[in-house]
Amino acid sequence: MKIINRLFLPLLALFSFTAANATELHVLAAASLTDALQQIAPAYEKASGDKLTFNFAGSNILARQLQNGAPGDVFISADDAQMNALEKAELINAKSRTALLSNMLVIIVPATSSTVIKSAKDLENADIKKIALAQPEAVPAGVYAKEYLTKIGVWEKVKEKVIPTENVRAALAAVASDNVDAGIVYRTDALISKKVKIALAISAVDGPKIDYPAAVVTSSKSQIEAAKFLTYLHSKEAAVVFEKLGFIISE
């Protein structure tokens, strides 16, 4: 497991968990991490004395905010593409970059729906008229879904049914409110809502490789504290929360 690049480790030794050194860390994180990070935050804040302030949104939106000069200390993306763009622009500290988590895609339907989906090809059926996806040209969850549907030859047949949403949580909400017939979201999103049910789980073998990289933002004035938080996200305590919510811990 790569936790933090060795060249970055000396910085961590300068930091100790004391209230006197309390820092407010601004964490920009993919929307699908909302529940996990909100559950992890209290324990970390108590242990470190620092305060975590979160900005949850689609990874592409958060990356754009950083590119436009928005303040931040830690960025956690739901794909490598957004992180790669920021690293190329030297907007994240490359030495701090770490592989954090993985996930799986699932096809969901409203909890009250009688629709049966035995394969993703069933999305072509006439009774499925609207399919919610996070914006398939930009938001990682939607990009992953489009990639998968294209690979199995379904995308061209269902793309006119797609209702694009701002992020994966908005796609989940569209299905939960019964405004669409089906949706594709992360497994972790589907598990938090009683208003949807998983109609089909897309195995990690068949589906796209989903990565959640994390890094310290170059412009952060709290580099050491931000790096310490990234290290904590690899701890056993954080892993318990992530795994409980359905995430896969990166090796």
Protein Blocks (a to p, Z undefined) as FASTA:
>chain_A
ZZbdfklmmmmmmpccdfklgccddddddfklmmmmmmmmmmmmmmnopacddddddfkl
mmmmmmnopacfbdcdfbfklmmmmmmnopacfklgccfbdcdddddddfkbcbdcfbfk
lmmpmklmbdcdddfklpmklmmmmmmmmmnopmmmmmmmpccdfblmlmmmmmmnopaf
bdcddfklmmmpckbccfbdcdfklmccddddddddfklcblmlmmmmmmmmmpmklmmm
mmmnopacdZZ
